[in-house]
Amino acid sequence: MNVNTGRLGDAITRLLPFIIVVAIVTFAYFWFIQTPLNAFLRARTDVTALQSRLKTAREAVARAGGVPAVDLLASMREFEKQMSKDEKVSDIAAILAKAVLDAAPADKLKEFRIETSDRIKAIEGGGRAAPASSSNALAGPDPRFSLFPVEVSYTPVKLVFSSTFEAIATVMWKVRDLPTTIELKSATLTRGLPLMKMELLIWVYQRGEAVSSEQAAPPDAPAVPGRPRTAPVGPRVARLTGAEG
């Protein structure tokens, strides 16, 4: 028994360097070679698939004779459908208030208020975009609105409330399919205990009168000196204040 144990110990002692080398090589292969290799193979497969799709798309465009012309009438009808000619600020404020009251538990709703400001022209009569006077480039309206020959205005609406994270997520999910075009300008979530505070700023858009081709200015036309870039065009909407918990 002692003889066999001694032989086994001698064998392990002789094979130990070899075992260590094999373990190191095996670990290095699986950690440093196999993982990057698998990622490379997956990336190459994705690139091959994308190249095939790109080739198919190019062939389809070539067969169609190039990019189809834009349907201006259809675009204008869709624009008029999405952006209301009527004032919808009060309707959207009511929708937001209902969303908050439905989502937030009564005992976990604080600092709830909805505020609106003066309506401001986003697109002037000459067809030029009139961004809000601010140093922030994102403060202006979407310049694509100037592609349509109509005057466009917007009303800033600010929603503030403190509640649970689940209630805030539910309210954010419901800010869609509104009765006119809106633009989400900012959404600030402040962590707190036990409630979180949400500050949501949206612009509610409203289209105005059509602009004739004679009035419309080219996109690169210089601004008229002294002409204000923003101008209130309507009365201030009353501030709505909800119940605070």
C-alpha positions in Angstrom: 0.0 0.0 0.0 2.8 2.4 0.8 4.6 1.5 -2.4 1.6 2.3 -4.6 1.0 5.5 -2.8 4.6 6.5 -3.3 4.5 5.6 -7.0 1.3 7.7 -7.5 2.8 10.6 -5.7 5.9 10.4 -7.9 3.7 10.2 -11.1 1.7 13.3 -10.0 4.9 15.1 -9.2 6.3 14.4 -12.7 3.0 15.2 -14.5 2.2 18.3 -12.5 4.0 20.8 -14.8 2.3 19.3 -17.8 -1.1 19.5 -16.1 -0.5 23.1 -15.2 0.5 23.9 -18.8 -2.6 22.2 -20.2 -4.9 24.0 -17.8 -3.4 27.4 -18.7 -3.7 26.7 -22.5 -7.3 25.5 -22.1 -8.3 28.6 -20.1 -6.5 30.9 -22.5 -8.3 29.3 -25.5 -11.8 29.6 -24.0 -11.3 33.0 -22.5 -9.1 34.8 -25.1 -9.7 33.0 -28.3 -13.1 31.3 -28.5 -15.2 34.3 -27.2 -13.7 36.8 -29.7 -13.8 34.2 -32.4 -17.5 33.6 -31.9 -18.2 37.3 -31.9 -16.3 37.7 -35.1 -18.2 34.9 -36.8 -21.5 36.3 -35.7 -20.5 39.8 -36.9 -19.4 38.3 -40.3 -22.7 36.5 -40.6 -24.6 39.7 -39.9 -22.6 41.7 -42.4 -23.2 39.1 -45.1 -26.9 39.2 -44.4 -27.0 43.0 -44.6 -24.9 43.1 -47.8 -27.4 40.7 -49.3 -30.4 42.9 -48.2 -28.6 46.0 -49.6 -28.0 44.4 -52.9 -31.7 43.3 -53.1 -32.8 46.9 -52.2 -30.5 48.4 -54.9 -31.8 46.0 -57.5 -35.4 46.9 -56.6 -34.7 50.6 -56.8 -33.0 50.1 -60.2 -36.0 48.2 -61.5 -38.4 50.9 -60.3 -36.5 53.5 -62.2 -35.2 55.4 -59.1 -36.8 56.9 -56.0 -40.6 57.5 -56.5 -41.8 61.1 -56.5 -43.2 62.5 -53.3 -47.0 62.7 -53.2 -47.4 66.3 -52.0 -51.2 66.2 -51.8 -51.1 63.0 -49.6 -48.4 64.6 -47.4 -50.5 67.7 -47.0 -53.6 65.6 -46.1 -51.7 63.7 -43.5 -50.3 66.9 -42.1 -53.8 68.4 -41.8 -55.1 65.2 -40.2 -52.4 65.0 -37.6 -52.3 68.7 -36.7 -55.6 70.3 -35.6 -56.8 73.7 -36.8 -58.7 74.1 -33.5 -57.2 74.9 -30.2 -56.7 71.6 -28.3 -54.7 72.8 -25.3 -57.6 72.4 -22.9 -58.4 68.9 -24.2 -54.8 67.7 -23.8 -54.6 69.2 -20.4 -57.7 67.3 -19.4 -56.3 64.1 -20.9 -53.0 64.5 -18.9 -54.9 65.3 -15.7 -57.1 62.2 -16.1 -54.0 60.1 -16.9 -52.3 61.2 -13.7 -55.4 60.8 -11.5 -56.1 57.3 -12.9 -52.5 56.1 -12.6 -51.4 57.5 -9.3 -52.8 56.2 -6.0 -54.7 58.9 -4.1 -52.4 58.7 -1.1 -49.2 58.8 -3.3 -49.9 61.9 -5.4 -48.3 65.2 -4.5 -47.3 68.5 -6.1 -49.7 67.9 -9.0 -50.2 70.8 -11.4 -50.5 71.6 -15.1 -49.3 75.0 -16.4 -49.7 76.5 -19.8 -48.0 79.6 -21.4 -48.9 81.9 -24.3 -49.3 80.5 -27.7 -46.3 81.2 -29.9 -45.8 81.2 -33.6 -43.6 78.4 -34.8 -43.9 79.1 -38.5 -44.4 82.7 -39.6 -46.5 83.8 -42.5 -43.4 83.8 -44.8 -42.9 80.1 -44.3 -39.8 80.6 -42.1 -39.3 78.7 -38.9 -39.3 81.0 -35.9 -37.5 79.2 -33.0 -38.0 80.3 -29.5 -35.5 82.8 -28.2 -33.2 80.6 -26.2 -29.6 79.7 -26.2 -30.6 76.0 -26.4 -30.8 74.8 -30.0 -33.4 72.3 -29.0 -35.7 75.0 -27.8 -37.0 75.8 -31.3 -39.8 74.0 -33.1 -39.2 71.2 -35.6 -38.0 72.9 -38.8 -39.8 70.4 -40.9 -43.0 72.2 -40.2 -41.8 75.0 -42.5 -42.1 72.6 -45.4 -45.9 73.0 -45.3 -47.5 76.2 -46.6 -49.4 77.0 -43.4 -48.8 79.0 -40.3 -48.1 76.9 -37.3 -48.2 77.9 -33.6 -47.6 76.0 -30.3 -48.5 76.3 -26.7 -46.1 75.1 -24.0 -47.8 72.8 -21.4 -45.9 71.7 -18.3 -47.0 68.8 -16.2 -45.6 68.3 -12.7 -46.4 65.7 -10.2 -44.8 63.4 -7.6 -45.9 59.7 -7.4 -44.6 56.2 -7.7 -42.4 55.1 -10.5 -45.1 52.8 -11.8 -47.6 55.7 -12.0 -45.1 57.9 -13.8 -44.4 55.1 -16.4 -48.2 54.7 -16.9 -48.7 58.4 -17.5 -45.8 58.5 -20.0 -47.2 55.6 -21.9 -50.5 57.4 -22.3 -48.9 60.5 -23.8 -49.7 59.4 -27.3 -52.6 59.4 -29.8 -53.5 62.9 -28.7 -56.0 65.1 -30.6 -53.3 67.1 -32.3 -49.5 67.0 -32.9 -47.4 67.5 -29.9 -43.6 67.7 -29.3 -42.1 66.3 -26.2 -39.4 68.9 -25.3 -38.2 67.6 -21.9 -38.9 65.0 -19.3 -37.1 65.3 -16.0 -37.4 62.5 -13.4 -36.1 63.4 -9.9 -35.5 60.5 -7.5 -37.0 60.9 -4.1 -38.2 58.9 -1.1 -40.8 57.5 -1.1 -42.0 59.3 -4.3 -40.4 60.4 -7.5 -41.0 63.8 -9.2 -41.8 64.1 -12.9 -41.6 67.3 -14.8 -42.9 67.0 -18.4 -42.8 69.8 -20.9 -44.7 69.4 -24.2 -45.6 71.8 -27.0 -49.1 71.5 -28.3 -49.2 72.5 -32.0 -52.0 74.2 -33.9 -52.1 75.0 -37.6 -53.3 78.3 -38.8 -54.0 80.0 -42.1 -52.6 78.8 -45.4 -49.7 80.7 -46.9 -49.9 81.4 -50.6 -47.0 80.7 -52.9 -46.4 84.5 -53.3 -46.1 84.9 -49.5 -43.9 81.9 -48.9 -40.2 82.6 -48.8 -37.5 80.2 -49.8 -35.9 78.2 -46.9 -32.6 80.1 -47.2 -34.3 83.6 -47.4 -32.7 86.0 -44.9 -34.7 87.1 -41.9 -36.3 90.5 -42.1 -34.4 92.9 -39.8 -36.4 93.9 -36.8 -39.0 91.2 -37.3 -39.7 89.3 -34.0 -39.0 85.6 -34.2 -41.7 84.8 -31.7 -45.0 86.5 -30.9 -47.9 85.7 -28.6 -51.0 85.1 -30.7 -53.5 84.2 -28.1 -54.5 84.8 -24.5 -52.9 82.9 -21.7 -54.7 79.7 -20.8 -55.8 79.4 -17.2 -53.5 77.4 -14.9 -54.9 74.1 -13.8 -54.1 72.8 -10.3 -54.9 69.3 -9.1 -55.5 68.1 -5.6 -52.3 67.6 -3.7 -51.9 64.7 -1.3 
